[in-house]
């Protein structure tokens, strides 16, 4: 690097009358206890090294071992100076301690993540499919490194789900992609009726659909779509389909799993009703800062995925903003991105341009003209190289480093880092630089190398120290890092949501009712007789309550038709998972039940056939329809056109009704032949006798 004599920047503090581009972002004090290289070889100790906002648009990388001051003396002072000067940007971190700056800038920072500090959003709303596809490919490679084929079709299935949901007018999320890939039958249950109703579809979507249909082991085949013609007929073929589908989707499902199964991530990052991340508005209108709250200790691996998507959104916003020059970006205004643990986020892809995307090499090169400042930190160059895809050349990391204008290196024993810093100079100076980095840097000291620094007139390699610097009070901001502590309870689990368990044992749910009837058969029969006894015209008909269980299901008897002695069952369920009510004659319910003498066999037959629905018409105008919801789940719909009644029941409730009909029907037949009438007090006796340990 060239030697520059015009180097007197002693105590040159910020001047608010100058353009922001000329003001100082970072300042370091000279350190003369060891040899200095370049223009500072004969400098005085009170001299400063200054990095302006303009210098920072050429990129800054901070290297060094953990605990030697990267965050305290470089990253956090830069963040404070950027926010204080009204710069909109993004801070990507997976460290819990980094979130402390929220206390100092609560009105400026928007938190995205899994804590109760986060603003709910749909992370992928409005993100182009090609961007999501590349993101899925990258995450797939992080899971599976043994081959490029396995999992590639899983990415296609995910994009197919994404595009389908968008055409349906829904707002797909990462949780939605996980749900569909892990339960293809549920997706197909929505897809089949929709696709059959569409008269026109986009050509690109039709090409994607044909691609999926031509795949024997696709999500549509696994979900037994009516559009597929190669559904397996034997157990052996079905097992092969399951195996192939699993191989293709596991590498995609695995990184998406937490979004689908963690209620905090579903609420804060996968809310289909929440507004999307409007990156242009955040950066240019509100001039706020997005910060992620996804520490590795709580959400292992999630932060890398979320940060990757946010980076793509920021790149698109910055490089497509049409008024950056008119509004003074690059002179009086700037945007920024700060990334800690950069090795987890590095993106180098020599084929990115062909896909219409930007990797980090292109991003650092192009973004500077838009007034974008990029600051990244990592432990060493070897850490970056280890994360680069195997198909990328070894020189790709060094090509990226050549696009970064300033390197600040704290103490390090990383050989690649030491050698890289030595290449900034030549001869004996290179050896001196390497010795300083590997063994002569205390905490807070660093070696700074830059292609060009505005206030120094050119290139620079200098030995500096962080912390207090005259004229720049923000350089001590990081020293208060330990005092800015967020509440650890912000990741408290949400209140669990309950659904009907499709695997619940029928014998367990009916046991309490069986025991109850065994103890109270005579009283039950008496209530039936009372319910079937005609009443005078001026006395309204009434129901006789029998009992209720802990699942919110209650049962009562009534007579609906004066001309017949016919017992009606008035059944309802009141539960947080949902409520329903049904009034049906016991004869009709028993007839429906008898139509399915082998109910499990009927369901098994239903799952082996192509149709997603089966209907059976019964006496008294009732019709029952079975609809598949998944590989093991299904619903029963009871309908009676005469009364415009249609009730959808989960399989567990329908099978309970069948068991109740089976239990009560023999008692009902006896009640029809007897004249026994129970007293009203017997109803209270029935309620007292019902077992309290019923589930």
C-alpha positions as CSV (number, residue, x, y, z in Angstrom):
1,X,0.0,0.0,0.0
2,X,1.2,3.5,-0.7
3,X,2.6,5.7,1.9
4,X,0.8,9.0,2.5
5,X,2.3,12.0,4.3
6,X,-0.9,14.1,4.8
7,X,-1.9,12.2,7.8
8,X,-2.6,14.8,10.5
9,X,-6.1,14.0,11.8
10,X,-5.4,14.6,15.5
11,X,-8.6,15.3,17.4
12,X,-10.6,16.0,14.3
13,X,-14.1,15.7,15.7
14,X,-17.5,15.6,13.8
15,X,-18.8,18.8,12.2
16,X,-22.6,18.7,11.8
17,X,-22.3,21.3,9.0
18,X,-20.5,18.9,6.8
19,X,-22.3,16.2,4.8
20,X,-22.9,13.0,6.7
21,X,-20.6,11.2,4.2
22,X,-17.6,13.2,5.6
23,X,-18.4,12.6,9.2
24,X,-16.8,10.0,11.3
25,X,-18.4,6.6,11.9
26,X,-15.6,4.9,13.8
27,X,-12.5,6.4,15.4
28,X,-9.6,4.6,17.0
29,X,-6.6,5.9,18.9
30,X,-3.0,5.3,17.8
31,X,-1.1,2.6,19.6
32,X,2.7,2.9,19.5
33,X,3.8,0.2,21.9
34,X,4.5,-2.0,18.9
35,X,5.8,-1.1,15.4
36,X,3.2,0.6,13.1
37,X,3.0,-0.1,9.3
38,X,2.5,2.4,6.5
39,X,1.9,6.1,7.1
40,X,1.9,5.7,10.9
41,X,5.4,4.3,11.1
42,X,6.5,7.6,12.7
43,X,3.2,8.8,14.0
44,X,2.6,10.2,17.5
45,X,0.5,8.2,20.0
46,X,-2.3,10.8,20.2
47,X,-3.1,10.5,16.5
48,X,-6.4,9.0,15.4
49,X,-7.6,6.6,12.8
50,X,-10.9,7.7,11.4
51,X,-13.4,5.8,9.2
52,X,-16.1,8.1,7.7
53,X,-19.6,7.1,6.6
54,X,-18.3,7.3,3.0
55,X,-15.4,5.0,3.8
56,X,-17.9,2.5,5.3
57,X,-19.9,2.2,2.1
58,X,-17.0,0.2,0.8
59,X,-17.7,-2.3,3.5
60,X,-16.1,-3.2,6.9
61,X,-15.2,-6.6,8.2
62,X,-14.2,-7.1,11.8
63,X,-12.1,-10.3,12.6
64,X,-10.8,-11.7,15.8
65,X,-11.1,-14.3,18.5
66,X,-14.0,-14.2,20.9
67,X,-13.6,-11.9,23.8
68,X,-11.0,-9.5,22.4
69,X,-13.4,-6.6,21.7
70,X,-15.0,-6.9,18.3
71,X,-18.5,-6.0,19.5
72,X,-17.6,-3.6,22.3
73,X,-15.1,-1.4,20.5
74,X,-16.3,-1.6,16.9
75,X,-19.8,-3.1,16.2
76,X,-21.8,-1.3,18.9
77,X,-20.2,2.1,18.5
78,X,-20.9,1.9,14.8
79,X,-24.6,0.9,15.4
80,X,-25.1,3.9,17.8
81,X,-23.6,6.4,15.4
82,X,-25.7,5.0,12.5
83,X,-29.0,5.2,14.5
84,X,-28.2,8.6,16.0
85,X,-27.8,9.9,12.5
86,X,-31.2,8.7,11.3
87,X,-30.0,5.7,9.2
88,X,-32.5,3.0,8.6
89,X,-31.1,-0.5,8.5
90,X,-30.9,-4.0,9.9
91,X,-29.0,-5.7,12.6
92,X,-28.7,-9.5,12.3
93,X,-27.5,-11.4,15.3
94,X,-28.1,-14.7,17.1
95,X,-26.5,-13.5,20.4
96,X,-28.9,-12.8,23.3
97,X,-26.6,-10.0,24.7
98,X,-26.8,-8.0,21.4
99,X,-30.5,-7.1,22.0
100,X,-29.6,-4.8,24.9
101,X,-29.4,-1.8,22.6
102,X,-33.2,-2.0,22.4
103,X,-33.3,-0.2,25.8
104,X,-31.6,2.8,24.4
105,X,-33.5,3.0,21.1
106,X,-37.0,1.7,21.7
107,X,-38.7,4.0,19.2
108,X,-36.1,3.2,16.5
109,X,-35.9,-0.6,16.6
110,X,-38.4,-3.1,15.2
111,X,-37.9,-6.5,16.7
112,X,-38.6,-9.6,14.7
113,X,-38.3,-13.0,16.3
114,X,-39.8,-15.4,18.7
115,X,-40.1,-13.3,21.9
116,X,-42.9,-11.2,23.2
117,X,-40.9,-8.1,22.2
118,X,-41.4,-9.1,18.5
119,X,-43.9,-7.6,16.1
120,X,-46.0,-10.3,14.4
121,X,-45.4,-10.7,10.7
122,X,-45.6,-13.2,7.9
123,X,-41.9,-13.5,7.0
124,X,-42.4,-14.7,3.4
125,X,-45.4,-12.6,2.4
126,X,-44.6,-10.9,-0.9
127,X,-41.2,-12.6,-1.3
128,X,-40.8,-13.8,-4.9
129,X,-40.8,-17.6,-5.4
130,X,-37.3,-17.6,-6.9
131,X,-35.9,-16.0,-3.8
132,X,-37.7,-18.6,-1.5
133,X,-36.5,-21.4,-3.8
134,X,-32.9,-20.3,-3.5
135,X,-33.3,-20.0,0.3
136,X,-34.7,-23.5,0.5
137,X,-31.9,-24.9,-1.7
138,X,-29.3,-23.3,0.6
139,X,-31.0,-24.7,3.8
140,X,-31.3,-28.1,2.2
141,X,-27.6,-28.2,1.5
142,X,-26.9,-27.3,5.1
143,X,-28.9,-30.4,6.1
144,X,-27.8,-32.8,3.4
145,X,-24.2,-32.7,2.1
146,X,-24.0,-36.2,0.7
147,X,-25.5,-35.4,-2.6
148,X,-27.2,-32.8,-4.7
149,X,-30.3,-34.9,-5.7
150,X,-31.9,-36.0,-2.5
151,X,-34.2,-33.2,-1.3
152,X,-34.2,-31.3,-4.6
153,X,-37.7,-32.5,-5.4
154,X,-38.8,-31.4,-1.9
155,X,-37.9,-27.9,-2.8
156,X,-40.2,-28.2,-5.9
157,X,-43.0,-29.5,-3.8
158,X,-42.6,-26.6,-1.3
159,X,-42.7,-24.0,-4.2
160,X,-45.8,-25.8,-5.6
161,X,-47.5,-25.5,-2.2
162,X,-46.5,-21.8,-2.0
163,X,-47.9,-20.9,-5.4
164,X,-51.0,-23.0,-4.9
165,X,-51.8,-21.2,-1.6
166,X,-51.2,-17.8,-3.2
167,X,-53.5,-18.6,-6.1
168,X,-56.2,-19.7,-3.6
169,X,-56.0,-16.2,-2.2
170,X,-54.4,-17.2,1.0
171,X,-51.3,-15.9,2.6
172,X,-48.8,-18.9,2.9
173,X,-46.2,-18.9,5.7
174,X,-43.2,-21.0,6.5
175,X,-45.4,-22.9,8.9
176,X,-47.9,-23.5,6.0
177,X,-45.1,-25.1,3.9
178,X,-44.1,-27.3,6.8
179,X,-47.8,-28.4,7.4
180,X,-48.3,-29.3,3.8
181,X,-45.1,-31.2,3.3
182,X,-45.5,-33.1,6.5
183,X,-49.2,-33.9,6.0
184,X,-49.7,-34.1,2.2
185,X,-53.2,-35.7,2.5
186,X,-54.4,-32.5,4.3
187,X,-53.0,-30.4,1.5
188,X,-54.6,-32.6,-1.1
189,X,-58.0,-32.4,0.6
190,X,-57.9,-28.6,0.0
191,X,-56.2,-28.8,-3.4
192,X,-58.4,-31.3,-5.2
193,X,-61.7,-29.3,-4.9
194,X,-60.0,-26.1,-5.7
195,X,-58.1,-27.2,-8.8
196,X,-61.3,-28.7,-10.3
197,X,-63.1,-25.4,-9.9
198,X,-60.5,-23.3,-11.8
199,X,-61.3,-22.5,-15.4
200,X,-58.0,-20.7,-16.0
201,X,-54.6,-20.8,-14.4
202,X,-51.3,-19.0,-15.0
203,X,-49.1,-20.8,-17.6
204,X,-46.1,-20.9,-15.2
205,X,-48.3,-22.5,-12.6
206,X,-49.6,-25.1,-15.0
207,X,-46.0,-26.0,-16.0
208,X,-45.2,-26.4,-12.3
209,X,-48.3,-28.5,-11.8
210,X,-47.4,-30.8,-14.7
211,X,-43.9,-31.2,-13.3
212,X,-45.4,-32.4,-10.0
213,X,-47.9,-34.7,-11.7
214,X,-45.2,-36.4,-13.7
215,X,-43.4,-37.3,-10.5
216,X,-44.5,-40.7,-9.2
217,X,-43.5,-39.8,-5.6
218,X,-44.7,-36.2,-5.4
219,X,-46.8,-34.5,-2.7
220,X,-49.9,-35.2,-4.8
221,X,-49.2,-38.9,-5.1
222,X,-48.4,-39.1,-1.4
223,X,-51.7,-37.3,-0.6
224,X,-53.6,-39.5,-3.1
225,X,-54.9,-36.7,-5.2
226,X,-57.6,-37.5,-7.7
227,X,-55.4,-35.9,-10.4
228,X,-52.7,-38.6,-10.1
229,X,-53.0,-41.9,-12.0
230,X,-50.2,-43.8,-10.3
231,X,-51.6,-44.3,-6.8
232,X,-50.1,-47.5,-5.3
233,X,-52.3,-50.5,-5.1
234,X,-50.3,-52.8,-2.9
235,X,-48.7,-52.4,0.5
236,X,-45.3,-52.7,-1.1
237,X,-45.9,-49.9,-3.6
238,X,-47.3,-47.7,-0.8
239,X,-44.2,-48.3,1.3
240,X,-42.0,-47.3,-1.6
241,X,-44.0,-44.1,-2.2
242,X,-43.7,-43.2,1.5
243,X,-39.9,-44.0,1.5
244,X,-39.2,-42.0,-1.7
245,X,-41.3,-39.0,-0.6
246,X,-39.6,-39.0,2.8
247,X,-36.1,-39.0,1.2
248,X,-37.1,-36.0,-1.0
249,X,-38.7,-33.9,1.7
250,X,-36.8,-34.5,4.9
251,X,-34.0,-32.0,4.0
252,X,-36.7,-29.3,3.5
253,X,-39.0,-30.3,6.4
254,X,-36.2,-30.4,8.9
255,X,-35.2,-26.7,8.8
256,X,-38.9,-25.7,8.6
257,X,-40.0,-27.9,11.5
258,X,-39.6,-25.3,14.2
259,X,-41.7,-22.8,12.3
260,X,-44.5,-25.4,12.2
261,X,-44.2,-26.8,15.7
262,X,-43.1,-23.9,18.0
263,X,-46.2,-21.8,18.9
264,X,-44.0,-18.7,19.4
265,X,-42.6,-18.8,15.9
266,X,-46.0,-19.5,14.4
267,X,-47.4,-16.5,16.2
268,X,-44.6,-14.0,15.5
269,X,-43.1,-15.0,12.2
270,X,-45.9,-17.1,10.5
271,X,-49.0,-15.1,11.1
272,X,-51.1,-15.1,7.8
273,X,-53.1,-12.2,9.0
274,X,-50.2,-10.0,10.0
275,X,-48.7,-7.4,7.6
276,X,-45.6,-8.4,5.7
277,X,-42.2,-6.9,6.3
278,X,-42.3,-3.8,4.1
279,X,-38.5,-3.3,3.9
280,X,-38.7,-0.1,1.7
281,X,-41.0,1.6,4.2
282,X,-38.8,0.6,7.2
283,X,-35.6,1.8,5.5
284,X,-36.7,4.9,3.6
285,X,-39.9,6.2,5.1
286,X,-39.7,5.3,8.7
287,X,-35.9,5.1,8.8
288,X,-36.1,2.5,11.5
289,X,-33.9,-0.5,12.2
290,X,-35.0,-4.2,12.1
291,X,-33.3,-6.4,14.7
292,X,-33.8,-10.1,15.1
293,X,-34.4,-11.8,18.5
294,X,-33.6,-15.4,17.8
295,X,-30.7,-16.5,20.1
296,X,-29.2,-19.8,19.3
297,X,-29.6,-21.0,22.8
298,X,-33.4,-20.8,22.4
299,X,-34.1,-21.3,18.7
300,X,-31.1,-23.3,17.4
301,X,-30.7,-22.8,13.6
302,X,-33.8,-20.6,13.2
303,X,-31.9,-17.3,13.3
304,X,-29.9,-18.2,10.2
305,X,-33.0,-19.0,8.2
306,X,-34.9,-15.8,9.2
307,X,-31.8,-13.6,8.8
308,X,-31.2,-15.1,5.3
309,X,-34.8,-14.2,4.2
310,X,-34.5,-10.7,5.7
311,X,-31.2,-10.2,3.9
312,X,-32.9,-11.0,0.6
313,X,-35.7,-8.6,1.3
314,X,-33.2,-5.8,2.1
315,X,-31.1,-6.4,-1.0
316,X,-34.2,-6.1,-3.1
317,X,-35.4,-3.0,-1.4
318,X,-32.0,-1.2,-1.6
319,X,-31.1,-2.1,-5.1
320,X,-34.6,-1.2,-6.5
321,X,-35.2,2.0,-4.6
322,X,-35.7,4.6,-7.3
323,X,-35.1,7.9,-5.4
324,X,-31.8,7.2,-3.6
325,X,-29.9,9.9,-5.5
326,X,-32.7,12.4,-5.3
327,X,-33.0,12.0,-1.5
328,X,-29.3,12.2,-0.9
329,X,-28.4,8.6,-0.1
330,X,-24.6,8.3,-0.1
331,X,-24.1,11.9,0.9
332,X,-26.6,13.0,3.6
333,X,-28.4,9.7,4.2
334,X,-27.4,6.1,4.5
335,X,-28.8,2.7,5.0
336,X,-26.9,-0.1,6.8
337,X,-26.7,-3.8,7.6
338,X,-24.7,-5.1,10.5
339,X,-24.2,-8.9,10.8
340,X,-22.5,-10.6,13.7
341,X,-21.3,-14.2,13.3
342,X,-21.1,-13.6,9.6
343,X,-19.9,-17.2,8.9
344,X,-23.5,-18.3,9.5
345,X,-24.9,-15.9,6.9
346,X,-22.3,-15.8,4.1
347,X,-23.7,-16.4,0.7
348,X,-21.3,-17.0,-2.2
349,X,-22.7,-18.3,-5.4
350,X,-21.0,-17.7,-8.7
351,X,-24.2,-18.7,-10.6
352,X,-26.4,-16.2,-8.6
353,X,-26.5,-13.6,-11.4
354,X,-27.9,-16.2,-13.8
355,X,-30.7,-16.8,-11.4
356,X,-31.5,-13.1,-11.1
357,X,-30.1,-13.0,-7.5
358,X,-27.2,-11.4,-5.6
359,X,-24.6,-13.2,-3.6
360,X,-22.5,-11.3,-1.1
361,X,-19.7,-10.6,-3.6
362,X,-22.1,-8.8,-5.9
363,X,-24.0,-7.2,-3.0
364,X,-20.9,-5.6,-1.5
365,X,-19.9,-4.4,-4.9
366,X,-23.2,-3.0,-6.0
367,X,-24.8,-1.6,-2.8
368,X,-22.2,1.1,-2.2
369,X,-23.5,3.3,-5.0
370,X,-26.9,3.3,-3.2
371,X,-25.5,4.7,0.1
372,X,-25.5,1.3,1.8
373,X,-23.1,0.5,4.6
374,X,-22.3,-3.1,5.3
375,X,-20.5,-4.1,8.5
376,X,-19.8,-7.8,9.2
377,X,-18.0,-9.6,12.0
378,X,-16.6,-13.1,12.3
379,X,-13.9,-15.0,14.2
380,X,-11.7,-15.5,11.2
381,X,-11.4,-16.1,7.5
382,X,-11.2,-19.9,8.0
383,X,-14.7,-19.7,9.6
384,X,-16.0,-18.1,6.4
385,X,-14.3,-20.6,4.1
386,X,-15.7,-23.5,6.0
387,X,-19.3,-22.3,5.2
388,X,-18.8,-21.8,1.5
389,X,-20.5,-24.5,-0.6
390,X,-18.2,-27.2,-1.8
391,X,-18.9,-26.4,-5.5
392,X,-17.6,-22.9,-5.1
393,X,-13.9,-22.2,-5.8
394,X,-11.5,-21.6,-2.8
395,X,-10.8,-18.2,-4.1
396,X,-14.4,-17.0,-3.7
397,X,-13.8,-15.9,-0.1
398,X,-10.7,-13.9,-1.0
399,X,-12.7,-12.3,-3.9
400,X,-15.3,-11.2,-1.4
401,X,-12.6,-9.7,0.9
402,X,-11.2,-7.7,-2.0
403,X,-14.7,-6.1,-2.3
404,X,-14.6,-5.0,1.4
405,X,-12.7,-1.8,1.9
406,X,-11.7,-1.9,5.5
407,X,-10.5,-4.8,7.7
408,X,-10.3,-4.4,11.5
409,X,-8.5,-7.4,13.0
410,X,-8.3,-8.1,16.7
411,X,-6.1,-10.8,18.3
412,X,-6.4,-14.1,16.3
413,X,-4.6,-17.4,15.9
414,X,-6.4,-18.2,12.7
415,X,-3.7,-18.9,10.1
416,X,-5.8,-17.7,7.1
417,X,-6.6,-14.4,8.9
418,X,-2.9,-13.8,9.8
419,X,-1.8,-14.6,6.2
420,X,-4.5,-12.4,4.7
421,X,-3.5,-9.4,6.8
422,X,0.2,-9.9,5.9
423,X,-0.7,-9.6,2.2
424,X,-1.7,-6.0,2.8
425,X,2.0,-5.1,3.0
426,X,5.2,-6.6,1.8
427,X,8.6,-7.7,2.9
428,X,9.5,-7.4,6.6
429,X,6.4,-5.3,7.2
430,X,4.3,-8.4,6.5
431,X,6.1,-10.3,9.1
432,X,5.6,-7.5,11.6
433,X,1.9,-7.4,10.9
434,X,1.5,-11.1,11.4
435,X,3.4,-11.1,14.7
436,X,1.2,-8.2,16.0
437,X,-2.0,-10.1,15.3
438,X,-0.9,-13.5,16.6
439,X,0.7,-12.4,19.8
440,X,1.0,-8.7,20.5
441,X,-2.7,-7.5,20.6
442,X,-4.3,-7.0,24.0
443,X,-8.1,-6.8,24.5
444,X,-9.4,-3.8,22.6
445,X,-6.4,-3.5,20.4
446,X,-6.6,-4.2,16.6
447,X,-4.8,-3.9,13.3
448,X,-6.7,-1.8,10.8
449,X,-6.1,-2.2,7.0
450,X,-7.9,-0.2,4.4
451,X,-7.8,0.3,0.7
452,X,-8.7,4.0,1.2
453,X,-9.6,6.2,4.1
454,X,-10.9,9.7,3.2
455,X,-9.4,11.5,6.2
456,X,-6.0,9.9,5.7
457,X,-5.7,10.6,2.0
458,X,-5.3,7.0,0.9
459,X,-4.6,3.4,2.0
460,X,-3.6,2.6,5.5
461,X,-2.4,-0.2,7.8
462,X,-2.3,0.8,11.4
463,X,-2.0,-0.5,14.9
464,X,-4.9,1.0,17.0
465,X,-6.8,0.7,20.2
466,X,-10.6,1.0,20.8
467,X,-12.5,2.6,23.6
468,X,-12.4,6.3,24.5
469,X,-11.3,8.6,21.7
470,X,-11.2,12.4,22.1
471,X,-14.0,14.1,20.2
472,X,-16.1,10.9,19.6
473,X,-18.0,9.9,22.8
474,X,-20.0,7.2,20.9
475,X,-16.8,5.1,20.8
476,X,-17.4,4.2,24.5
477,X,-21.0,3.1,23.9
478,X,-20.0,-0.6,23.8
479,X,-18.5,-0.5,27.3
480,X,-22.0,-0.4,28.8
481,X,-23.0,-3.6,27.0
482,X,-23.1,-5.6,30.3
483,X,-25.6,-3.2,31.8
484,X,-28.1,-3.5,29.0
485,X,-29.9,-6.8,29.8
486,X,-33.2,-7.9,28.5
487,X,-35.8,-9.9,30.4
488,X,-35.1,-13.6,29.9
489,X,-38.8,-14.3,30.4
490,X,-39.6,-12.8,27.0
491,X,-39.4,-16.3,25.5
492,X,-42.2,-17.6,27.8
493,X,-44.3,-20.3,26.1
494,X,-47.7,-19.3,24.8
495,X,-50.9,-20.8,26.2
496,X,-51.2,-24.2,24.5
497,X,-54.0,-24.6,21.9
498,X,-56.0,-27.8,22.0
499,X,-57.6,-30.0,19.2
500,X,-59.5,-33.2,19.2
501,X,-57.1,-36.1,19.5
502,X,-57.9,-38.4,16.4
503,X,-56.1,-41.3,18.1
504,X,-58.1,-41.3,21.3
505,X,-59.2,-44.8,22.3
506,X,-62.9,-45.5,21.9
507,X,-63.0,-47.8,24.8
508,X,-61.6,-45.2,27.1
509,X,-64.0,-42.4,26.0
510,X,-67.1,-44.7,26.4
511,X,-66.0,-46.4,29.6
512,X,-67.5,-43.8,31.9
513,X,-70.8,-44.0,30.1
514,X,-70.9,-47.7,30.2
515,X,-70.2,-47.8,33.9
516,X,-72.8,-45.1,34.4
517,X,-75.5,-47.0,32.5
518,X,-74.7,-50.2,34.3
519,X,-75.4,-48.5,37.7
520,X,-78.4,-46.5,36.6
521,X,-80.2,-48.6,33.9
522,X,-83.5,-48.5,35.7
523,X,-83.4,-44.7,36.2
524,X,-82.4,-44.2,32.5
525,X,-85.3,-46.3,31.3
526,X,-87.6,-44.3,33.5
527,X,-86.4,-41.0,32.0
528,X,-87.0,-42.5,28.5
529,X,-90.5,-43.4,29.4
530,X,-91.2,-39.9,30.7
531,X,-89.7,-38.4,27.6
532,X,-91.9,-40.5,25.3
533,X,-95.2,-39.9,27.3
534,X,-97.6,-37.6,25.4
535,X,-98.4,-34.3,27.2
536,X,-101.6,-32.3,27.0
537,X,-101.6,-29.6,24.3
538,X,-101.3,-26.8,26.7
539,X,-98.2,-28.2,28.3
540,X,-95.0,-27.6,26.3
541,X,-92.8,-30.6,25.5
542,X,-89.6,-30.8,27.6
543,X,-86.3,-32.5,27.6
544,X,-85.2,-34.7,30.4
545,X,-81.5,-34.1,31.1
546,X,-79.5,-37.3,31.8
547,X,-75.9,-36.4,32.3
548,X,-72.7,-34.9,30.9
549,X,-69.0,-35.8,30.9
550,X,-65.7,-34.0,31.2
551,X,-65.3,-33.6,27.4
552,X,-68.3,-31.3,27.5
553,X,-70.7,-33.8,26.0
554,X,-74.3,-33.9,27.4
555,X,-77.3,-36.1,26.7
556,X,-81.0,-35.6,27.2
557,X,-84.2,-37.4,26.0
558,X,-87.2,-35.8,24.4
559,X,-90.2,-36.6,22.2
560,X,-90.4,-34.6,19.0
561,X,-93.6,-36.0,17.4
562,X,-96.9,-36.3,19.3
563,X,-98.3,-38.8,16.9
564,X,-95.5,-41.3,17.6
565,X,-93.9,-42.8,20.7
566,X,-90.4,-42.1,19.4
567,X,-87.4,-41.1,21.6
568,X,-85.1,-38.3,20.5
569,X,-81.6,-37.9,21.7
570,X,-80.7,-34.2,22.3
571,X,-76.9,-34.3,22.3
572,X,-74.5,-31.4,22.5
573,X,-70.9,-30.7,23.1
574,X,-69.6,-27.5,24.7
575,X,-65.8,-27.4,24.7
576,X,-63.0,-24.9,23.9
577,X,-62.0,-27.0,20.9
578,X,-65.5,-26.4,19.4
579,X,-69.2,-27.0,20.0
580,X,-72.0,-28.8,18.3
581,X,-75.6,-29.8,18.9
582,X,-77.7,-32.6,17.4
583,X,-81.3,-33.7,17.9
584,X,-81.9,-37.1,16.3
585,X,-84.2,-40.1,16.9
586,X,-82.5,-43.0,18.5
587,X,-83.9,-45.2,15.7
588,X,-82.2,-43.1,13.0
589,X,-78.9,-42.9,14.9
590,X,-79.0,-46.7,15.5
591,X,-79.8,-47.3,11.8
592,X,-76.8,-45.1,10.8
593,X,-74.6,-46.9,13.2
594,X,-75.8,-50.3,11.9
595,X,-75.0,-49.3,8.4
596,X,-71.3,-49.3,9.4
597,X,-71.1,-52.6,11.4
598,X,-67.4,-52.6,10.9
599,X,-66.7,-48.9,11.2
600,X,-63.0,-49.3,11.3
601,X,-63.1,-51.6,8.3
602,X,-65.2,-49.0,6.4
603,X,-62.7,-46.3,7.2
604,X,-59.8,-48.5,6.1
605,X,-61.6,-49.3,2.8
606,X,-62.2,-45.5,2.4
607,X,-58.5,-44.8,2.8
608,X,-57.5,-47.4,0.2
609,X,-59.8,-46.0,-2.4
610,X,-59.3,-42.9,-4.6
611,X,-62.3,-40.9,-3.6
612,X,-62.0,-38.4,-0.9
613,X,-65.6,-38.8,0.1
614,X,-68.1,-41.6,0.8
615,X,-71.9,-41.0,1.3
616,X,-74.5,-43.3,2.7
617,X,-78.3,-42.5,2.8
618,X,-80.3,-43.8,5.7
619,X,-83.8,-43.8,7.0
620,X,-85.7,-40.8,8.3
621,X,-84.1,-38.6,5.7
622,X,-80.6,-38.6,7.3
623,X,-77.5,-38.9,5.2
624,X,-74.0,-39.6,6.5
625,X,-70.9,-38.6,4.6
626,X,-67.3,-39.5,5.4
627,X,-64.6,-37.1,4.3
628,X,-60.9,-37.7,4.5
629,X,-58.7,-35.0,6.2
630,X,-55.4,-36.8,6.3
631,X,-53.8,-40.2,6.3
632,X,-55.5,-41.1,9.5
633,X,-57.9,-38.4,10.2
634,X,-61.4,-38.0,8.8
635,X,-64.8,-36.3,9.5
636,X,-68.4,-37.5,9.4
637,X,-71.1,-35.1,8.2
638,X,-74.7,-35.8,9.3
639,X,-77.2,-34.1,7.1
640,X,-81.0,-33.9,6.9
641,X,-82.3,-31.9,4.0
642,X,-85.9,-31.8,5.3
643,X,-84.7,-29.7,8.3
644,X,-81.7,-28.1,6.5
645,X,-79.4,-29.7,9.1
646,X,-75.7,-30.3,8.4
647,X,-73.4,-31.2,11.2
648,X,-69.7,-32.0,10.7
649,X,-68.2,-34.2,13.4
650,X,-64.6,-35.4,14.0
651,X,-64.3,-39.1,13.9
652,X,-63.9,-39.4,17.6
653,X,-67.3,-37.8,18.3
654,X,-69.1,-39.8,15.7
655,X,-67.8,-43.1,17.0
656,X,-68.8,-42.0,20.5
657,X,-72.3,-41.4,19.2
658,X,-72.4,-44.9,17.7
659,X,-71.3,-46.4,21.0
660,X,-74.0,-44.4,22.8
661,X,-76.6,-45.6,20.4
662,X,-75.4,-49.2,20.9
663,X,-75.6,-48.8,24.7
664,X,-79.0,-47.1,24.9
665,X,-81.0,-48.9,22.2
666,X,-81.8,-52.0,24.2
667,X,-82.9,-49.9,27.1
668,X,-85.1,-47.8,24.7
669,X,-86.8,-51.0,23.4
670,X,-87.7,-52.0,27.0
671,X,-88.9,-48.4,27.8
672,X,-91.4,-48.5,24.8
673,X,-93.1,-51.6,26.4
674,X,-93.2,-50.3,30.0
675,X,-95.4,-47.8,31.6
676,X,-92.9,-47.0,34.4
677,X,-92.6,-43.2,35.0
678,X,-89.9,-41.9,37.1
679,X,-90.2,-39.0,39.4
680,X,-88.4,-35.7,38.7
681,X,-86.1,-36.3,41.6
682,X,-84.6,-39.2,39.8
683,X,-82.9,-36.9,37.3
684,X,-80.8,-35.3,40.1
685,X,-80.0,-38.8,41.3
686,X,-78.6,-39.7,37.8
687,X,-76.4,-36.6,37.8
688,X,-74.9,-37.5,41.2
689,X,-74.1,-41.1,40.2
690,X,-72.2,-40.2,37.0
691,X,-68.5,-41.2,37.5
692,X,-66.2,-38.2,38.1
693,X,-63.1,-39.9,36.7
694,X,-64.4,-40.0,33.1
695,X,-61.9,-38.4,30.7
